Amino acid sequence: GVGDNNLFRFFIERNLALMKKTGSLTYITPSAWIYEDSSLNLRKHIFTDFHLHYFYQFENRKGIFPAVHRSYKFAIFQITQQDFLPNFAELKALPVRFMKTDTNILYENKGQNEILWYPYEDIYKLSPQHWALFEVKSDQDMTIIRKIYQKFAPLNPNFMDFRRELDMTN
């Protein structure tokens, strides 16, 4: 990876290397690896060499983890080897949830309606250099993002370093 070395990235990478062909890795980590620049190599490794079964992001606003700051976001996700999944080539979208505040949706059937299907094509098309996901709450959000990307040309990455905040010395 690049940038700041959050330990969770090392744990994910190490456990991916240890996973058996028929193994499964289910994790709770900070959700930042799905969109931050510092996790670019890890994210591309996962999307290229493994199968991400789902990605559910939660906000700690209601104190799911009482000792963690309330503005913190984390995710639960599951990864397996590609060969372990019989119809990997047929998968067109990733089941996602973003900005949830209650983990009961993991156990209740009514939470199934809150799952969004994030097309892999959108990951590669809307974020061709970073393969990052947008935090969306609905299919309508994705429709709006697609329209914006069709209407306006992407910013040139050489224009500004978006990994650094704007300040008087920059």
Phi, psi and chi 1 to 4 in degrees:
 res  aa     phi    psi   chi1   chi2   chi3   chi4
   1 GLY       - -176.3      -      -      -      -
   2 VAL  -133.5  168.1  -64.7      -      -      -
   3 GLY    74.9 -146.4      -      -      -      -
   4 ASP   -75.1  140.8  107.5   63.2      -      -
   5 ASN   -98.6   72.9  -65.3  -41.5      -      -
   6 ASN   -65.7  135.0  -77.2  -39.1      -      -
   7 LEU   -62.3  -29.5  -71.9  177.2      -      -
   8 PHE   -59.1  -32.4   71.8   88.6      -      -
   9 ARG   -63.3  -40.9  -81.1 -168.0 -138.2  101.5
  10 PHE   -65.0  -38.5  -63.7  120.2      -      -
  11 PHE   -65.8  -43.4  -79.3   94.6      -      -
  12 ILE   -61.9  -49.1  -65.6  171.4      -      -
  13 GLU   -60.6  -45.0 -177.2 -179.5  -10.3      -
  14 ARG   -64.2  -43.1  179.4   66.8  177.6  143.2
  15 ASN   -69.5  -31.8  -76.4  -60.3      -      -
  16 LEU   -62.8  -39.7  -70.2  173.1      -      -
  17 ALA   -68.2  -29.6      -      -      -      -
  18 LEU   -86.3  -13.7  -66.6  172.2      -      -
  19 MET   -68.0  132.6 -169.8  168.9   38.2      -
  20 LYS   -73.0  165.0  -67.3 -178.2  178.4 -177.8
  21 LYS   -58.6  -32.7  -69.8  -75.6 -177.1 -167.0
  22 THR  -102.1   12.4   57.9      -      -      -
  23 GLY   -84.1  170.6      -      -      -      -
  24 SER  -140.6  138.6  173.2      -      -      -
  25 LEU  -117.2  115.8  174.6   63.8      -      -
  26 THR  -116.4  128.1  -56.8      -      -      -
  27 TYR  -134.4  154.4 -114.1  126.7      -      -
  28 ILE  -120.7  117.5  -63.8  176.3      -      -
  29 THR  -141.2  173.5   66.2      -      -      -
  30 PRO   -56.8  142.8  -26.7   35.5      -      -
  31 SER   -79.7   -7.0   63.1      -      -      -
  32 ALA   -59.3  -26.2      -      -      -      -
  33 TRP   -63.6  -17.3   72.6  -93.5      -      -
  34 ILE   -81.2  -12.6 -156.4   72.5      -      -
  35 TYR  -140.7  -16.0   49.3   78.8      -      -
  36 GLU   -79.6  149.1   69.4  178.5    2.0      -
  37 ASP   -60.6  -36.6  -95.4   -1.0      -      -
  38 SER   -64.5  -16.6  -61.2      -      -      -
  39 SER  -105.8   13.0  -64.1      -      -      -
  40 LEU   -54.7  -50.5  173.1   63.0      -      -
  41 ASN   -64.4  -40.3  -66.4  -24.6      -      -
  42 LEU   -63.7  -45.7  175.3   63.3      -      -
  43 ARG   -61.8  -46.1 -170.2  167.8   47.9 -106.6
  44 LYS   -64.3  -37.4  -76.1 -170.6  172.9 -174.6
  45 HIS   -61.7  -44.0  177.7   51.6      -      -
  46 ILE   -66.2  -48.0  -71.1  170.3      -      -
  47 PHE   -68.2  -27.1  -77.8  130.2      -      -
  48 THR   -87.7  -43.2  -57.3      -      -      -
  49 ASP  -107.9   -6.6  -58.8  -38.3      -      -
  50 PHE  -135.5  178.3  -64.6   89.8      -      -
  51 HIS  -117.4  119.4  172.5   62.7      -      -
  52 LEU   -89.0  111.0 -176.9   60.2      -      -
  53 HIS   -74.1  -38.8  -75.2  -99.3      -      -
  54 TYR  -162.7  161.7   59.0   85.9      -      -
  55 PHE  -142.5  109.6 -176.8   86.8      -      -
  56 TYR  -116.8  119.0  -60.4  159.1      -      -
  57 GLN  -101.8  140.0  179.5 -159.6   64.1      -
  58 PHE  -127.1  147.3  -66.2   85.8      -      -
  59 GLU  -100.6  145.3  -64.8  177.9  -21.6      -
  60 ASN   -89.6   20.3 -160.6   39.5      -      -
  61 ARG   -52.6  -36.7 -119.4 -176.7  -57.7  155.3
  62 LYS   -95.6   10.7  -66.3 -176.3  178.8  177.7
  63 GLY    73.7   41.9      -      -      -      -
  64 ILE   -55.3  -43.5  -63.9  168.7      -      -
  65 PHE  -110.2  100.0  -67.5  107.9      -      -
  66 PRO   -58.7  -31.4  -20.1   28.4      -      -
  67 ALA   -85.8   -0.2      -      -      -      -
  68 VAL  -105.7  143.2  176.6      -      -      -
  69 HIS   -54.3  143.7 -166.2  -83.4      -      -
  70 ARG   -68.5  -16.7  -61.6  -65.9  171.3  108.4
  71 SER   -90.6   -2.0   66.4      -      -      -
  72 TYR   -73.3  140.9 -156.5   74.3      -      -
  73 LYS  -113.7  139.5  -66.2  178.4 -174.9  176.3
  74 PHE  -138.3  168.6   61.9   93.5      -      -
  75 ALA  -139.6  151.4      -      -      -      -
  76 ILE  -113.2  134.8 -178.0  169.3      -      -
  77 PHE  -150.9  161.1   55.6   93.7      -      -
  78 GLN  -130.4  137.8 -177.3 -178.3   28.4      -
  79 ILE  -130.1  139.3  -61.3  172.6      -      -
  80 THR  -133.1  170.5   58.7      -      -      -
  81 GLN   -68.6  149.2  -61.4  -80.1   -4.8      -
  82 GLN   -63.2  -39.7  -76.6 -173.5    3.4      -
  83 ASP   -67.5  -20.2  -13.7  -10.8      -      -
  84 PHE   -76.7  -16.5 -174.2   57.4      -      -
  85 LEU   -99.5  113.7 -171.5   69.5      -      -
  86 PRO   -60.3  -40.3   -0.8    2.7      -      -
  87 ASN  -113.5   45.1  -62.3  -38.1      -      -
  88 PHE   -57.7  -40.2 -178.7   75.0      -      -
  89 ALA   -65.0  -21.5      -      -      -      -
  90 GLU   -84.8  -12.6  -65.1  175.8   12.5      -
  91 LEU   -72.8  127.9  -67.3  173.7      -      -
  92 LYS  -113.4  -14.8  -56.4  -69.6 -175.7 -154.4
  93 ALA  -149.6  155.1      -      -      -      -
  94 LEU  -104.3  126.8  172.9   65.9      -      -
  95 PRO   -71.0  124.6   -3.0   11.0      -      -
  96 VAL  -132.8  158.1  -62.3      -      -      -
  97 ARG  -142.2  139.2  -69.4  173.8  164.5  150.8
  98 PHE  -129.2  149.7  -71.8  104.2      -      -
  99 MET    59.5   35.1  -61.6  173.7  -96.0      -
 100 LYS   -83.1  152.3  -60.4  -59.2  174.3 -170.2
 101 THR  -122.0   -3.7   56.9      -      -      -
 102 ASP  -132.2  121.2 -172.7   -3.6      -      -
 103 THR   -75.0   -8.2   56.7      -      -      -
 104 ASN   -60.7  -22.0  -74.2  -25.6      -      -
 105 ILE   -64.0  -18.1   63.0  170.8      -      -
 106 LEU   -73.7  -21.2  -63.3  172.2      -      -
 107 TYR  -109.7  -14.8  -52.8  103.3      -      -
 108 GLU  -104.2  141.5  -59.7  169.9   -3.7      -
 109 ASN   -64.0  -30.0  -74.6  -23.8      -      -
 110 LYS   -63.8  -23.6   68.4  178.7 -179.1 -178.0
 111 GLY   -67.7  -17.7      -      -      -      -
 112 GLN   -61.2  -29.2  -63.3  -56.9  -48.2      -
 113 ASN   -70.2  -17.4  -63.9  -27.5      -      -
 114 GLU   -90.2   -0.3  -63.2  178.7    2.8      -
 115 ILE   -79.1  130.4  -66.1  174.9      -      -
 116 LEU  -104.8  147.1  -62.3  172.5      -      -
 117 TRP  -103.7  106.3  -68.4   89.8      -      -
 118 TYR   -90.4  107.3 -158.7  116.1      -      -
 119 PRO   -61.5  133.6  -21.4   32.6      -      -
 120 TYR   -58.9  -35.3  -75.9  104.6      -      -
 121 GLU   -56.4  -39.0 -179.3 -178.4  -22.2      -
 122 ASP   -67.9  -35.3  -77.0  -16.2      -      -
 123 ILE   -60.3  -48.3  -64.5  170.2      -      -
 124 TYR   -77.7  -32.2  -50.9  130.7      -      -
 125 LYS   -81.5  -43.1 -171.7  176.2 -179.9 -179.7
 126 LEU   -83.5  -18.0  -60.1  176.8      -      -
 127 SER  -138.8   63.4 -175.9      -      -      -
 128 PRO   -63.2  -29.2   20.8  -28.4      -      -
 129 GLN   -90.5  -26.7  -65.8  176.0  -15.9      -
 130 HIS  -113.2  -17.7  -60.8  -78.4      -      -
 131 TRP    50.2   41.0  -66.0   10.4      -      -
 132 ALA   -96.2  154.4      -      -      -      -
 133 LEU   -99.6  144.3  -86.4   66.8      -      -
 134 PHE   -84.1  142.3  -69.9   96.2      -      -
 135 GLU   -79.1  101.3  -67.8  180.0  -14.1      -
 136 VAL  -116.3  151.9  -67.6      -      -      -
 137 LYS  -107.1  -15.3  -75.9 -171.2  164.5 -172.6
 138 SER  -153.9  166.2   68.4      -      -      -
 139 ASP   -63.1  -30.9  -70.6  -31.4      -      -
 140 GLN   -63.4  -37.9 -175.4  178.6   13.2      -
 141 ASP   -58.1  -44.1  -69.5  -10.1      -      -
 142 MET   -65.3  -38.5  -76.1  -55.0  -61.8      -
 143 THR   -61.7  -43.2  -59.2      -      -      -
 144 ILE   -64.0  -44.8  -67.8  167.9      -      -
 145 ILE   -61.1  -44.7  -68.6  169.0      -      -
 146 ARG   -59.6  -42.6  -75.2 -175.1 -156.3  108.2
 147 LYS   -64.3  -40.4  -75.3 -178.2 -179.9 -179.7
 148 ILE   -62.6  -44.1  -69.6  169.9      -      -
 149 TYR   -67.7  -28.3  -89.4   73.0      -      -
 150 GLN   -75.1  -33.3  -72.4  171.4   -5.9      -
 151 LYS   -81.8  -36.3 -173.1  165.2  176.3   99.5
 152 PHE  -118.9  143.5  -58.7  100.6      -      -
 153 ALA   -72.5  144.5      -      -      -      -
 154 PRO   -63.9  151.1  -12.1   20.5      -      -
 155 LEU   -68.1  142.6  -70.6  175.5      -      -
 156 ASN   -70.7  126.8 -178.4  -23.6      -      -
 157 PRO   -62.6  -18.6    9.8  -14.0      -      -
 158 ASN   -80.1  -11.0  -62.1  -34.1      -      -
 159 PHE   -65.5  -43.5  172.6   69.4      -      -
 160 MET  -156.9  144.4 -178.4 -177.1  -62.7      -
 161 ASP   -85.5  102.4 -177.1   -1.6      -      -
 162 PHE   -77.3   -5.1  -72.2   98.8      -      -
 163 ARG   -79.5  -12.6  -67.4  171.2  -67.0 -174.3
 164 ARG  -115.5  136.5 -179.2  168.4  172.6 -172.6
 165 GLU   -71.0  158.4  -65.9 -179.4   17.1      -
 166 LEU   -77.6  134.8  -63.5  175.5      -      -
 167 ASP  -152.8  177.7   56.8   57.9      -      -
 168 MET   -67.0  -22.1  -67.7 -177.4   69.2      -
 169 THR   -93.3   -0.4   61.0      -      -      -
 170 ASN  -116.8      - -174.5   10.4      -      -
